[in-house]
Amino acid sequence: MLAFHNPLHRGHAPVHEFFRGERVPCFENPTRADYVESSLRARGHRLLAPDADSSTVLGQVHAARYLAFLEGAWQQWLALDTANASVQPFPSVWPVRTLRSDREPDNFIARLGLYSMDNGTPLAAGTWAAAKAGADAAASAAFRVDAGERAVFCCTRPPGHHAGPDFMGGYCFLNNAAVAAQALRDRGADRVAVLDVDYHHGNGTQSIFYGRGDVLFVSIHGDPRTEYPFYLGHADETGEGEGEGCNLNLPLPAGTTATAWFAALEQACARIARFGADALVVSLGLDTFEGDPISRFALACADFSRLGARLAGLKLPTVLVLEGGYATAELGTNAGNVLDGFEQA
């Protein structure tokens, strides 16, 4: 399978994050993509650098002021103090209920809070370049699928599905799946389905398309009553306005077995078939793996081959976008199994 990798991803290499209030080494780190790239090359898949500019598409799925902030954030941080080059900025205040979000503060940390949903998404010197290259990869994949490729994989990081119209979160800055879906729409697909199989609900993708009837969003994920992102992903979220009925959440309890997970996948696939999509985008989170350090489902390595085969069974032009997955040593195996399962089907 053709795959686009992110040649700039190593520039996004923050040293630590805050996880459940504790300062820990970053789970989302450059070795994730390295393992996947190595596995794909060993299996004979083709990896190319992005060859499309996602700028126009980004402006359709993200707010202009958010993109402007993100692009210049590191330079603004350094402008406060040159010593900040060795310090990771984190938000410490957020505009929650009754506070205003329409006015952008002058204070940098306050602006960072304005555009963040958590304090677990650290910035680094190369964050914007890495995130933009990942979005370029997603657009490149969509263009190739539109040109006739059966399926294309995006081996990119940082991930994207928690990034909303005007906020970052969950290690995500730009929403690669949304970029791919919008690029496919721009190229003439009347309807696009986005299937998110990451352990964590793709709240950003849902938020971007929630009021639209041309993009179906379906997510299988850990129950938000106990799992990140906590504040979105419930079954009663079905869309609004023109998007009513175009959002399907399938939350599952921690400890869900492969049998139960694949039963939910069948529900998801049935809904996608009824939607009549012209193309499919898969937010391919691999943190449903039984050995993932921050997730609690029980899929084994072999189950990812089965996942790939089922996705192929939808018989749609398909863009697969790497999202989560933090058991780094197995991440390459699981990604490769999905692609091989898809092709062998």
C-alpha positions in Angstrom: 0.0 0.0 0.0 1.1 3.5 -0.7 1.9 5.5 2.5 2.9 9.1 3.1 5.2 9.6 6.0 6.1 12.9 7.8 9.7 13.9 7.2 9.5 16.6 9.9 7.9 14.6 12.7 11.0 14.4 14.8 11.0 18.2 15.2 8.0 17.7 17.6 9.8 16.1 20.5 8.7 17.6 23.8 10.5 16.0 26.8 7.6 15.7 29.2 3.8 16.0 29.6 1.3 16.0 32.4 -0.7 12.8 32.7 -3.4 12.7 35.3 -1.7 15.6 37.0 1.8 14.0 37.1 4.8 15.1 35.1 5.9 12.1 33.0 8.0 11.5 29.9 5.9 12.0 26.7 3.9 8.9 25.6 3.6 10.5 22.2 7.2 10.6 21.0 9.2 10.2 17.7 9.8 6.5 18.2 6.2 5.8 17.5 6.4 6.8 13.8 9.9 5.3 13.6 8.6 1.8 14.5 5.7 2.1 12.1 7.9 3.3 9.2 10.4 0.4 9.8 7.6 -2.1 9.8 6.0 -0.8 6.6 9.3 -0.8 4.7 10.1 -4.3 5.9 6.7 -5.5 4.5 7.2 -3.8 1.2 4.9 -0.8 1.5 5.9 2.3 -0.3 6.6 5.5 1.7 6.6 8.9 0.1 7.0 12.4 1.5 3.9 14.6 1.3 3.5 16.3 -2.1 0.4 18.5 -1.5 -0.1 21.7 0.5 -3.0 21.4 3.0 -3.2 25.2 3.7 -6.5 25.7 1.8 -8.1 22.7 3.4 -6.9 23.7 6.9 -8.7 27.0 6.6 -11.9 25.0 6.1 -11.7 22.8 9.2 -9.8 25.1 11.6 -10.4 28.7 12.7 -8.1 31.3 11.2 -7.0 32.8 14.5 -6.2 29.3 15.9 -4.0 28.5 12.9 -2.3 31.9 13.2 -1.6 31.3 16.9 -0.3 27.8 16.4 2.0 28.7 13.6 3.6 31.5 15.6 3.3 30.1 19.1 6.9 28.9 19.6 8.3 32.2 18.3 6.0 34.1 20.7 7.2 32.0 23.6 10.8 32.7 22.8 10.1 36.4 22.4 9.1 36.5 26.1 12.5 35.2 27.2 15.3 33.6 25.2 15.7 31.1 28.1 12.3 29.7 27.1 14.1 27.7 24.4 14.7 25.0 27.0 11.3 25.4 28.7 8.0 23.8 27.6 5.0 26.1 27.9 1.8 24.7 29.4 -1.5 26.5 29.9 -2.7 27.1 33.4 -6.0 28.8 32.8 -9.0 28.0 30.5 -12.1 30.0 29.5 -14.7 27.6 30.9 -18.4 28.3 31.5 -19.3 32.0 32.0 -15.8 33.2 30.8 -15.3 34.8 27.4 -13.5 33.1 24.6 -14.2 35.7 21.9 -11.4 38.0 23.0 -7.8 36.8 22.6 -5.7 37.8 25.6 -2.3 39.5 25.3 -0.8 37.2 27.8 0.9 34.2 26.1 -0.1 31.5 28.6 -3.7 32.8 28.6 -3.7 32.5 24.8 -2.3 29.0 25.1 -5.2 28.2 27.5 -7.7 29.7 25.1 -6.6 27.3 22.3 -6.1 24.2 24.5 -8.5 21.7 26.0 -5.9 20.2 28.4 -2.4 20.7 29.7 -1.2 17.4 28.2 -0.4 18.6 24.7 3.1 20.1 25.0 4.6 22.4 22.4 8.2 22.1 21.1 10.3 24.1 18.6 9.2 22.0 15.7 5.6 21.4 16.6 4.0 23.6 13.9 6.3 22.2 11.1 5.6 18.6 12.2 1.8 19.2 12.5 1.6 21.0 9.1 3.6 18.3 7.4 1.2 15.7 8.9 -1.8 17.7 7.4 0.1 17.8 4.1 0.4 14.0 4.2 -3.3 13.7 4.9 -4.2 16.0 1.9 -1.7 14.1 -0.3 -3.3 10.8 0.6 -6.8 12.2 -0.2 -5.6 13.4 -3.6 -4.1 10.0 -4.4 -7.3 8.2 -3.5 -9.3 10.7 -5.6 -6.9 9.9 -8.5 -7.6 6.2 -8.3 -5.6 4.6 -5.5 -7.7 2.0 -3.6 -6.2 3.0 -0.2 -3.5 5.2 1.1 -2.0 5.3 4.7 -0.7 8.3 6.5 2.2 7.4 8.8 2.2 10.7 10.7 2.6 12.3 14.1 1.6 14.2 16.0 -1.9 12.7 15.8 -4.9 14.8 15.1 -8.4 13.6 16.1 -8.6 15.5 19.3 -7.9 18.9 17.6 -11.1 20.8 17.1 -12.0 23.8 15.0 -10.0 26.2 17.3 -8.3 24.1 20.0 -5.5 21.6 20.5 -5.6 18.6 22.9 -4.8 15.0 23.5 -1.4 15.4 21.7 -3.2 16.8 18.7 -2.8 20.1 16.9 -4.2 19.8 13.4 -6.9 17.4 12.6 -5.5 15.2 9.9 -8.6 13.0 9.5 -10.7 16.1 9.0 -8.2 17.5 6.4 -8.5 14.2 4.5 -12.3 14.2 4.6 -12.5 17.8 3.5 -10.0 17.3 0.7 -12.1 14.4 -0.6 -15.2 16.6 -0.5 -13.3 19.4 -2.3 -12.3 16.8 -5.0 -15.9 15.9 -5.7 -17.0 13.2 -3.2 -20.6 14.0 -2.3 -20.5 12.1 1.0 -17.5 11.0 3.2 -17.5 8.8 6.2 -15.0 9.1 9.0 -14.5 6.0 11.1 -12.5 6.6 14.3 -11.3 3.4 15.9 -8.9 5.0 18.5 -9.4 4.0 22.1 -10.2 7.7 22.8 -13.1 9.5 21.3 -12.3 11.8 18.4 -13.9 14.8 19.9 -12.2 17.2 17.6 -13.4 15.5 14.4 -16.9 15.3 15.9 -16.9 19.0 16.7 -15.7 19.9 13.2 -18.4 18.0 11.3 -21.2 17.9 13.9 -23.5 20.3 12.0 -22.8 18.9 8.6 -24.8 16.3 6.6 -22.1 15.6 4.0 -19.7 13.9 6.5 -20.7 11.0 8.7 -18.6 10.6 11.9 -18.6 7.2 13.6 -16.5 6.5 16.7 -15.8 3.3 18.7 -14.1 4.3 21.9 -13.8 4.0 25.7 -16.8 5.3 27.6 -16.2 9.0 28.3 -17.6 8.6 31.8 -14.3 7.1 32.7 -12.0 7.7 29.7 -10.4 10.8 28.1 -11.6 13.1 26.6 -14.4 12.8 29.2 -16.6 15.6 28.0 -17.7 14.2 24.6 -18.4 10.9 23.0 -21.7 9.8 24.5 -24.2 7.8 22.5 -26.9 10.6 22.6 -24.7 12.9 20.5 -26.2 12.4 17.1 -25.5 15.7 15.2 -27.3 18.9 14.9 -29.0 21.0 12.2 -28.1 19.6 8.8 -25.9 17.1 10.6 -28.7 15.5 12.6 -28.2 11.7 12.4 -24.7 12.0 10.9 -22.9 11.3 14.2 -22.7 7.9 15.8 -20.8 7.2 19.0 -20.3 3.7 20.2 -18.8 4.0 23.7 -17.6 0.8 25.3 -16.5 0.0 28.9 -12.8 -0.4 29.9 -11.8 -4.0 29.5 -13.9 -4.6 26.4 -12.9 -7.8 24.7 -12.1 -8.2 21.0 -15.4 -10.1 20.5 -17.4 -7.1 21.8 -15.2 -4.6 20.0 -15.7 -6.2 16.7 -19.5 -6.4 17.3 -19.4 -2.6 17.7 -17.3 -2.4 14.5 -20.1 -4.2 12.6 -22.6 -1.6 13.9 -20.3 1.1 12.6 -19.8 -0.5 9.2 -23.6 -1.0 8.8 -24.2 2.7 9.5 -21.5 3.7 7.0 -23.1 1.4 4.3 -26.5 3.1 4.9 -25.0 6.5 4.7 -23.9 5.8 1.1 -20.4 7.3 1.4 -18.3 7.9 -1.7 -15.1 7.6 0.3 -13.8 6.6 3.8 -11.4 8.1 6.2 -10.2 6.0 9.1 -8.7 7.5 12.2 -6.5 4.5 12.9 -5.8 4.6 16.5 -3.9 1.5 17.6 -4.2 2.1 21.3 -7.0 -0.6 21.5 -4.1 -3.0 21.8 -4.1 -5.1 25.0 -0.6 -3.9 25.9 -1.2 -0.2 25.5 0.0 1.7 28.6 -2.8 4.4 28.7 -5.8 2.5 27.3 -7.9 -0.4 28.4 -9.2 -2.6 25.6 -8.1 -6.1 24.8 -7.3 -6.4 21.1 -4.3 -8.7 20.2 -1.9 -8.1 17.3 -3.7 -10.6 15.1 -7.0 -8.7 15.6 -5.6 -5.8 13.6 -5.3 -8.0 10.5 -9.0 -8.7 11.0 -9.7 -5.0 11.3 -7.9 -4.3 8.0 -9.9 -7.0 6.2 -13.2 -5.6 7.5 -12.3 -2.1 6.4 -11.5 -3.4 3.0 -14.9 -5.1 3.0 -16.6 -1.7 2.9 -15.3 -1.4 -0.7 -14.7 2.3 -0.5 -11.7 4.4 -1.5 -10.0 4.7 1.8 -7.5 7.0 3.6 -6.1 5.6 6.8 -4.6 8.1 9.2 -2.4 7.1 12.2 -3.7 8.4 15.5 -2.9 6.9 18.9 -1.0 3.8 20.0 1.6 4.0 22.8 2.9 0.5 23.1 5.6 1.6 20.8 7.4 -1.7 20.2 4.2 -3.3 19.0 2.9 -0.2 17.1 4.7 -1.1 13.9 3.4 -4.6 14.0 -0.2 -3.6 14.6 -0.1 -0.9 11.9 1.5 -3.3 9.4 -1.2 -5.9 10.2 -4.0 -3.5 9.4 -2.5 -2.6 6.0 -1.7 -6.2 5.2 -5.1 -7.4 6.3 -6.7 -4.7 4.1 -4.7 -5.7 1.0 -5.0 -9.4 1.5 -8.8 -9.1 1.7 
